[in-house]
Amino acid sequence: MSTDERDTTYAQLQHQLFHDIHMLLNDGDRRVLQALDLSPLEFAVLQRLDVAQGRRLTDIGAELLVVKSTITRVVDRLEHAGLIARSADREDRRAQRLTLTAQGVQLRLMACSVHNTAVERRMALLSHGEHHQLQHLLSKLRAGLAADLKDALHAEQPERKH
């Protein structure tokens, strides 16, 4: 075992595995969605919208952890393609509300179908027991990471003086 391997912790090795898996999953998604002329981020936006109520552009950007310029560019492309409609928010006219068009609903259905098929194929290498174990561990890790980020956010915010 080399010195570098001994100095690497399990946490670092697991982080690298998560990174590698994320890259592989994202590339697989990109390849599947490419046939429908969608990027994984565009697909993620379509998945979060409906026809009636819609969502605020800023809320979707925050949920997807992308900066305002990126979500605006993605929404511009989806709107230009006729997949979403943009309107002023009733509660806050400065905000934009996004809804799916009929064409967006149809493309989302097709994208969900091909994406789900690809996900099932890629994950089929695990047994039922391994799926259960992985689900448990990943859920635990997600909850812990979310709590850690929430705690860090509160620690970073300065106290307001009255």
Order of alpha helices (4+ residues) and beta strands (2+ residues): alpha-alpha-alpha-beta-alpha-alpha-beta-beta-alpha-alpha
